């Protein structure tokens, strides 16, 4: 191997991944991120979950999205569940108020 060649990565970087985001209808702060090249988990049913949007590389990540946790979640489960605080408007406004006053 010459110095100009890099070995291939075993897994793509999580920030290079496009995710499909699904939001829980009963608990809208719960989001499931599924890489577009992975099957949607069986628990994501149309009665309890709705498709939110694709999340492409280099786009701003939603609040609560942790890239390292996403990588681990996808590696072991095929998906990543996270809690998005901004999905709760009153809580988001309260956090902004508190953080702004610190």
C-alpha positions in Angstrom: 0.0 0.0 0.0 1.3 3.4 -0.9 1.1 6.4 1.3 -1.6 8.0 -0.9 -4.1 5.1 -0.4 -6.5 4.8 2.5 -7.9 1.5 3.6 -11.6 1.1 3.0 -13.8 1.8 6.1 -15.7 -1.1 7.4 -18.8 1.1 7.9 -19.6 4.4 6.3 -19.4 7.4 8.6 -22.8 8.1 10.2 -22.6 11.7 8.9 -22.4 10.3 5.4 -25.7 8.4 5.8 -29.1 9.5 4.7 -31.8 8.6 7.2 -35.6 8.4 6.9 -37.1 9.9 10.0 -40.4 8.6 11.5 -42.2 10.4 14.3 -44.4 8.6 16.9 -48.0 9.9 16.6 -48.7 9.5 20.4 -45.4 10.8 21.6 -44.2 13.2 18.9 -40.9 13.8 20.7 -39.8 10.2 19.9 -38.2 9.9 16.5 -36.9 6.8 14.8 -34.0 7.3 12.3 -33.6 4.5 9.8 -30.7 4.5 7.2 -32.2 4.6 3.7 -30.4 1.4 2.8 -31.9 -0.5 5.7 -35.4 -2.0 6.0 -37.9 -0.1 8.1 -38.4 -1.9 11.4 -41.6 -3.9 11.8 -42.7 -1.8 14.8 -43.0 1.3 12.6 -46.6 0.9 11.6 -48.8 3.5 9.9 -51.2 3.7 12.9 -48.5 4.7 15.4 -45.8 6.3 13.3 -45.7 8.8 10.4 -42.9 9.5 8.0 -41.4 12.8 8.9 -38.7 13.6 6.3 -35.4 12.3 4.9 -32.3 13.5 6.8 -29.4 13.9 4.3 -25.7 14.2 5.0 -24.6 17.8 5.8 -28.1 18.8 6.9 -28.6 20.2 10.4 -29.4 17.3 12.8 -32.6 17.6 14.9 -32.2 18.4 18.5 -31.5 15.2 20.5 -29.8 13.4 17.5 -26.4 12.1 18.6 -24.2 10.9 15.7 -22.2 8.4 17.8 -25.4 7.0 19.4 -26.9 6.7 15.9 -24.0 4.8 14.7 -24.2 2.3 17.6 -28.0 2.0 17.3 -27.8 1.3 13.6 -25.0 -1.2 14.1 -26.8 -3.2 16.7 -30.5 -2.6 15.9 -30.7 -1.3 12.3 -32.3 1.9 13.5 -31.8 4.7 16.0 -34.5 6.0 18.4 -34.0 9.4 20.0 -35.9 12.0 22.0 -36.2 15.4 20.2 -36.8 18.1 22.8 -37.7 20.7 20.2 -40.8 18.6 19.3 -42.4 19.9 22.5 -42.9 23.6 21.8 -43.4 24.6 25.5 -40.4 22.7 26.6 -38.3 24.1 23.8 -39.3 27.6 24.7 -38.6 26.9 28.4 -35.1 25.6 27.6 -34.3 28.6 25.5 -35.4 30.9 28.3 -33.4 29.1 30.9 -30.3 28.7 28.7 -30.6 32.3 27.7 -30.6 33.5 31.3 -27.4 31.5 32.3 
